[in-house]
Amino acid sequence: MADLRDEPLVLGIETSCDETGVGIVRGTTLLADAVASSVDEHARFGGVVPEVASRAHLEAMVPTIERALKEAGVSARDLDGIAVTAGPGLAGALLVGVSAAKAYAYALGKPLYGVNHLASHICVDQLEHGPLPEPTMALLVSGGHSSLLLSSDITSDVRPMGATIDDAAGEAFDKIARVLDLGFPGGPVIDRYAREGDPNAISFPRGLTGPRDPAYDFSFSGLKTAVARWIEAKRAAGEEVPVRDVAASFQEAVVDVLTRKAVRACKDEGVDHLMIGGGVAANSRLRALAQERCEAAGIRLRVPRPKLCTDNGAMVAALGAEMVARGRDASAWDLSADSSLPVTEPHVPAPEGAEGHARTHAHAHAHGHDHVHEVSKENLYS
């Protein structure tokens, strides 16, 4: 059996939205998962405010990193690499994380890995259920995206099968919760109310499920509008809105479409594993219906525990560790945040001709040198 200490020890930083996440993993073993959330600061606005999120990341970064190192019982100098979400996400929020990762990697002489937020959501399942099967079908569902992805190698090959063409599932949950006066964020509160409601009480539409519709794409805008109008009609008629039944019926419409399309994609591609991730993967009904439909189709379902489904640093560290283990190129020091980084790019390697900039610096530190000719400090915070 391989010595656990031989596996890469990587720190991951996640700042794509409103949570400052710092995780530390050794191989596929989670050592620390520290999170500082600014969700309460956004609640009064009914959604995430980018500038508020960026400032919160700035304040939380160093304390959260120190907390993660203490929790893991390791020194920063023990690390084999530092990974950071380079995109997609909120530009300002991403910049805070990328800048912090550059600073720590440069100061410690460690290789830097800019990784993809969506690919990280897939890779985090390794921390719970072991190495990902290849290929793996992944259904990622959160406030900002709903995607079906097929990955044969999480470090280099992620193929988009389908995505949301308007509102993501998480956005729809937030908007319906707002219409029902249930507060923000909407996902957990609707899940809670739905448990006491009848999912068949109201027949809400299932978007893009017709025979001529795209097989794997999602649309929740029409559902959101239909639910809002149903509630408005009840109120206009002076009738009481059955909040629990509305929540249950709306939730059922969402998870019905998500699971139906995911299982269909697995069958069409001949893939016998389905992984579900992203914040909405914490939804109890989504998990239950996915399990039911996967069992019926002979598909093995993999869903991380709820804490690993929401944005966190552990998922970034998991993908970074996989990059190190598979010998992928480190990122260059002029790594930039890319708010629309495509999922087809699981990580951002150094451009051709610049390979090894980060590694050269790490090598210099390892051999007692305090200078690196290839590194331009002017690019450190670009």
GUKEKOL-186916 format. One record per residue (C-alpha): chain; x, y, z; residue in one letter; residue number from 1. Coordinates in pm, whole numbers. Layout:
N
 kette     xx     yy     zz rest  nr
     A      X      Y      Z    a NUM
...
END
This chain:
382
 kette     xx     yy     zz rest  nr
     A      0      0      0    m   1
     A    133    343    -96    a   2
     A    236    575    184    d   3
     A    -21    855    217    l   4
     A    269   1097    254    r   5
     A    375   1020   -103    d   6
     A     52   1169   -238    e   7
     A     45   1540   -333    p   8
     A    -45   1784    -57    l   9
     A   -234   2075   -214    v  10
     A   -411   2384    -82    l  11
     A   -710   2510   -281    g  12
     A   -866   2856   -282    i  13
     A  -1223   2918   -403    e  14
     A  -1367   3270   -439    t  15
     A  -1595   3250   -744    s  16
     A  -1902   3389   -566    c  17
     A  -1990   3474   -205    d  18
     A  -1795   3213     -8    e  19
     A  -1426   3219     72    t  20
     A  -1327   2853     68    g  21
     A   -987   2709    155    v  22
     A   -933   2336    144    g  23
     A   -631   2111    192    i  24
     A   -613   1759     54    v  25
     A   -348   1492     35    r  26
     A   -422   1289   -277    g  27
     A   -790   1209   -240    t  28
     A   -798   1251    138    t  29
     A   -958   1567    278    l  30
     A   -755   1723    559    l  31
     A   -925   2061    597    a  32
     A  -1225   2248    458    d  33
     A  -1251   2602    593    a  34
     A  -1525   2835    468    v  35
     A  -1608   3198    544    a  36
     A  -1947   3288    398    s  37
     A  -2075   3638    326    s  38
     A  -2430   3518    251    v  39
     A  -2578   3718    540    d  40
     A  -2431   4038    395    e  41
     A  -2616   3974     67    h  42
     A  -2949   3860    214    a  43
     A  -3089   4210    253    r  44
     A  -3031   4269   -120    f  45
     A  -3207   3947   -221    g  46
     A  -2901   3824   -410    g  47
     A  -2522   3836   -431    v  48
     A  -2369   4182   -474    v  49
     A  -2031   4142   -652    p  50
     A  -1853   4431   -479    e  51
     A  -1968   4316   -135    v  52
     A  -1848   3964   -214    a  53
     A  -1505   4086   -328    s  54
     A  -1449   4291    -13    r  55
     A  -1560   4002    206    a  56
     A  -1309   3770     32    h  57
     A  -1033   4022     91    l  58
     A  -1106   4038    462    e  59
     A  -1150   3662    507    a  60
     A   -864   3528    295    m  61
     A   -567   3519    533    v  62
     A   -765   3407    843    p  63
     A   -935   3130    642    t  64
     A   -603   3002    503    i  65
     A   -451   3002    851    e  66
     A   -754   2817    986    r  67
     A   -728   2552    715    a  68
     A   -356   2495    776    l  69
     A   -418   2459   1149    k  70
     A   -709   2220   1091    e  71
     A   -497   2007    857    a  72
     A   -202   2009   1095    g  73
     A     43   2104    822    v  74
     A    277   2392    749    s  75
     A    242   2601    436    a  76
     A    595   2496    343    r  77
     A    483   2131    337    d  78
     A    254   2198     41    l  79
     A    329   2054   -302    d  80
     A    118   2310   -483    g  81
     A   -148   2578   -458    i  82
     A   -465   2562   -668    a  83
     A   -715   2841   -720    v  84
     A  -1040   2889   -907    t  85
     A   -949   3094  -1215    a  86
     A  -1307   3092  -1348    g  87
     A  -1589   3099  -1421    p  88
     A  -1741   3328  -1161    g  89
     A  -1766   3691  -1054    l  90
     A  -1463   3873  -1195    a  91
     A  -1384   4079   -887    g  92
     A  -1428   3787   -651    a  93
     A  -1208   3563   -866    l  94
     A   -934   3827   -873    l  95
     A   -905   3822   -494    v  96
     A   -851   3447   -491    g  97
     A   -611   3444   -785    v  98
     A   -403   3727   -636    s  99
     A   -383   3551   -300    a 100
     A   -284   3221   -462    a 101
     A     -9   3393   -663    k 102
     A    127   3561   -352    a 103
     A    136   3242   -146    y 104
     A    276   3030   -429    a 105
     A    547   3285   -508    y 106
     A    646   3341   -146    a 107
     A    659   2968    -72    l 108
     A    818   2864   -400    g 109
     A    529   2632   -490    k 110
     A    371   2560   -829    p 111
     A     49   2744   -903    l 112
     A   -255   2581  -1066    y 113
     A   -544   2790  -1196    g 114
     A   -838   2550  -1224    v 115
     A  -1194   2550  -1352    n 116
     A  -1478   2595  -1104    h 117
     A  -1709   2346  -1277    l 118
     A  -1443   2076  -1316    a 119
     A  -1366   2121   -946    s 120
     A  -1730   2047   -860    h 121
     A  -1689   1713  -1037    i 122
     A  -1350   1629   -888    c 123
     A  -1461   1688   -528    v 124
     A  -1650   1358   -537    d 125
     A  -1313   1182   -522    q 126
     A  -1282   1297   -163    l 127
     A  -1595   1104    -72    e 128
     A  -1619    807   -308    h 129
     A  -1266    757   -438    g 130
     A  -1126    801   -791    p 131
     A  -1374    904  -1057    l 132
     A  -1473    641  -1311    p 133
     A  -1364    729  -1663    e 134
     A  -1581    833  -1830    p 135
     A  -1814   1001  -1579    t 136
     A  -2135   1186  -1656    m 137
     A  -2183   1485  -1427    a 138
     A  -2493   1691  -1358    l 139
     A  -2388   2021  -1202    l 140
     A  -2668   2234  -1060    v 141
     A  -2618   2562   -876    s 142
     A  -2729   2922   -858    g 143
     A  -2527   3018  -1164    g 144
     A  -2529   2711  -1386    h 145
     A  -2706   2387  -1469    s 146
     A  -2487   2165  -1686    s 147
     A  -2452   1811  -1811    l 148
     A  -2085   1726  -1862    l 149
     A  -1904   1415  -1983    l 150
     A  -1548   1370  -1858    s 151
     A  -1301   1102  -1962    s 152
     A  -1015   1276  -1774    d 153
     A  -1103   1544  -1521    i 154
     A   -766   1718  -1571    t 155
     A   -783   1750  -1950    s 156
     A  -1108   1633  -2109    d 157
     A  -1447   1768  -2004    v 158
     A  -1713   1783  -2276    r 159
     A  -2033   1986  -2238    p 160
     A  -2346   1787  -2324    m 161
     A  -2606   2044  -2224    g 162
     A  -2656   2362  -2024    a 163
     A  -2917   2613  -1912    t 164
     A  -3021   2851  -2187    i 165
     A  -3177   3103  -1945    d 166
     A  -3218   3086  -1566    d 167
     A  -3018   2819  -1386    a 168
     A  -3204   2596  -1141    a 169
     A  -3060   2773   -839    g 170
     A  -3169   3112   -976    e 171
     A  -3522   2981  -1017    a 172
     A  -3525   2860   -655    f 173
     A  -3412   3205   -537    d 174
     A  -3673   3388   -745    k 175
     A  -3966   3170   -640    i 176
     A  -3861   3197   -275    a 177
     A  -3864   3573   -318    r 178
     A  -4216   3567   -468    v 179
     A  -4330   3351   -176    l 180
     A  -4161   3590     72    d 181
     A  -3940   3311    205    l 182
     A  -3612   3503    195    g 183
     A  -3268   3437     46    f 184
     A  -3112   3198    -44    p 185
     A  -3411   3014   -178    g 186
     A  -3284   2658   -218    g 187
     A  -3275   2543    146    p 188
     A  -3600   2714    248    v 189
     A  -3799   2578    -48    i 190
     A  -3661   2231     20    d 191
     A  -3777   2263    382    r 192
     A  -4129   2383    295    y 193
     A  -4164   2127     16    a 194
     A  -4124   1838    259    r 195
     A  -4462   1929    406    e 196
     A  -4632   1992     71    g 197
     A  -4787   1787   -209    d 198
     A  -4559   1770   -518    p 199
     A  -4861   1680   -732    n 200
     A  -5090   1956   -605    a 201
     A  -5018   2191   -898    i 202
     A  -4913   2094  -1251    s 203
     A  -4629   2327  -1341    f 204
     A  -4458   2307  -1685    p 205
     A  -4145   2103  -1760    r 206
     A  -3927   2316  -1986    g 207
     A  -3754   2175  -2299    l 208
     A  -3900   1828  -2265    t 209
     A  -4083   1813  -2599    g 210
     A  -3979   1570  -2875    p 211
     A  -3817   1846  -3081    r 212
     A  -3647   2024  -2791    d 213
     A  -3271   1993  -2724    p 214
     A  -3221   1663  -2545    a 215
     A  -2980   1782  -2277    y 216
     A  -3036   2159  -2242    d 217
     A  -3236   2314  -1959    f 218
     A  -3479   2605  -1935    s 219
     A  -3635   2723  -1608    f 220
     A  -3747   3070  -1713    s 221
     A  -4089   2952  -1827    g 222
     A  -4138   2752  -1508    l 223
     A  -4041   3049  -1295    k 224
     A  -4291   3271  -1480    t 225
     A  -4569   3011  -1456    a 226
     A  -4524   2973  -1081    v 227
     A  -4510   3349  -1025    a 228
     A  -4830   3404  -1227    r 229
     A  -5009   3124  -1041    w 230
     A  -4922   3288   -709    i 231
     A  -5024   3633   -835    e 232
     A  -5360   3499   -956    a 233
     A  -5431   3346   -615    k 234
     A  -5347   3671   -438    r 235
     A  -5551   3879   -684    a 236
     A  -5850   3657   -613    a 237
     A  -5803   3713   -241    g 238
     A  -5721   3349   -182    e 239
     A  -5454   3215     47    e 240
     A  -5144   3083   -130    v 241
     A  -5065   2723    -24    p 242
     A  -4694   2790     21    v 243
     A  -4596   2431     99    r 244
     A  -4781   2287   -200    d 245
     A  -4638   2554   -431    v 246
     A  -4287   2485   -304    a 247
     A  -4328   2109   -346    a 248
     A  -4484   2133   -693    s 249
     A  -4224   2381   -817    f 250
     A  -3937   2175   -675    q 251
     A  -4078   1858   -835    e 252
     A  -4089   2028  -1175    a 253
     A  -3723   2125  -1147    v 254
     A  -3584   1794  -1025    v 255
     A  -3803   1595  -1264    d 256
     A  -3639   1766  -1564    v 257
     A  -3288   1754  -1419    l 258
     A  -3292   1384  -1339    t 259
     A  -3479   1281  -1652    r 260
     A  -3224   1448  -1881    k 261
     A  -2925   1327  -1681    a 262
     A  -3035    964  -1694    v 263
     A  -3112    997  -2064    r 264
     A  -2761   1132  -2130    a 265
     A  -2607    838  -1945    c 266
     A  -2810    589  -2150    k 267
     A  -2736    762  -2480    d 268
     A  -2361    773  -2411    e 269
     A  -2339    428  -2256    g 270
     A  -2210    565  -1925    v 271
     A  -2301    369  -1611    d 272
     A  -2205    637  -1354    h 273
     A  -2377    968  -1279    l 274
     A  -2222   1225  -1049    m 275
     A  -2434   1517   -921    i 276
     A  -2269   1828   -779    g 277
     A  -2320   2199   -721    g 278
     A  -2518   2375   -451    g 279
     A  -2859   2247   -562    v 280
     A  -2726   1890   -529    a 281
     A  -2787   1938   -156    a 282
     A  -3162   1935   -231    n 283
     A  -3320   1632    -66    s 284
     A  -3578   1567   -337    r 285
     A  -3318   1587   -616    l 286
     A  -3108   1327   -438    r 287
     A  -3404   1095   -378    a 288
     A  -3544   1112   -731    l 289
     A  -3199   1075   -887    a 290
     A  -3137    764   -676    q 291
     A  -3474    618   -776    e 292
     A  -3424    677  -1147    r 293
     A  -3061    569  -1152    c 294
     A  -3145    241   -980    e 295
     A  -3419    175  -1234    a 296
     A  -3176    240  -1519    a 297
     A  -2884     42  -1374    g 298
     A  -2674    353  -1322    i 299
     A  -2455    408  -1018    r 300
     A  -2519    745   -855    l 301
     A  -2243    942   -683    r 302
     A  -2339   1252   -484    v 303
     A  -2100   1413   -232    p 304
     A  -2230   1509    110    r 305
     A  -2411   1847    108    p 306
     A  -2117   2049    244    k 307
     A  -1900   1938    -48    l 308
     A  -2173   2021   -300    c 309
     A  -2175   2393   -226    t 310
     A  -1877   2608   -324    d 311
     A  -1572   2516   -117    n 312
     A  -1194   2512   -124    g 313
     A  -1176   2135    -90    a 314
     A  -1302   2085   -444    m 315
     A  -1033   2317   -581    v 316
     A   -765   2140   -380    a 317
     A   -895   1803   -505    a 318
     A   -856   1907   -868    l 319
     A   -519   2066   -795    g 320
     A   -396   1742   -635    a 321
     A   -510   1551   -942    e 322
     A   -316   1796  -1162    m 323
     A     -1   1734   -958    v 324
     A    -51   1358   -952    a 325
     A    -93   1342  -1331    r 326
     A    199   1573  -1399    g 327
     A     -3   1852  -1560    r 328
     A    177   2179  -1631    d 329
     A    154   2449  -1367    a 330
     A      9   2789  -1453    s 331
     A    222   3091  -1537    a 332
     A    267   3380  -1296    w 333
     A     58   3604  -1520    d 334
     A   -246   3381  -1462    l 335
     A   -560   3591  -1486    s 336
     A   -913   3545  -1361    a 337
     A  -1153   3455  -1641    d 338
     A  -1519   3505  -1549    s 339
     A  -1628   3299  -1850    s 340
     A  -1362   3027  -1847    l 341
     A  -1509   2741  -2055    p 342
     A  -1551   2403  -1888    v 343
     A  -1351   2251  -2174    t 344
     A  -1047   2402  -1999    e 345
     A  -1022   2216  -1664    p 346
     A   -711   2416  -1583    h 347
     A   -507   2704  -1721    v 348
     A   -150   2586  -1797    p 349
     A    135   2820  -1877    a 350
     A    124   2927  -2245    p 351
     A    362   2762  -2489    e 352
     A    713   2888  -2430    g 353
     A    636   2980  -2068    a 354
     A    612   2629  -1927    e 355
     A    777   2584  -1596    g 356
     A    776   2944  -1474    h 357
     A    604   2847  -1152    a 358
     A    797   2524  -1125    r 359
     A   1128   2699  -1188    t 360
     A   1060   2923   -892    h 361
     A    966   2623   -679    a 362
     A   1287   2449   -788    h 363
     A   1494   2755   -696    a 364
     A   1347   2767   -347    h 365
     A   1402   2395   -303    a 366
     A   1770   2442   -380    h 367
     A   1823   2744   -161    g 368
     A   1816   3015   -428    h 369
     A   1628   3336   -366    d 370
     A   1613   3460   -723    h 371
     A   1424   3350  -1034    v 372
     A   1514   3517  -1359    h 373
     A   1200   3399  -1539    e 374
     A    954   3556  -1297    v 375
     A    849   3916  -1346    s 376
     A    712   4063  -1026    k 377
     A    524   4312  -1243    e 378
     A    305   4023  -1357    n 379
     A    234   3889  -1010    l 380
     A    -90   4078   -967    y 381
     A   -194   4110  -1332    s 382
END
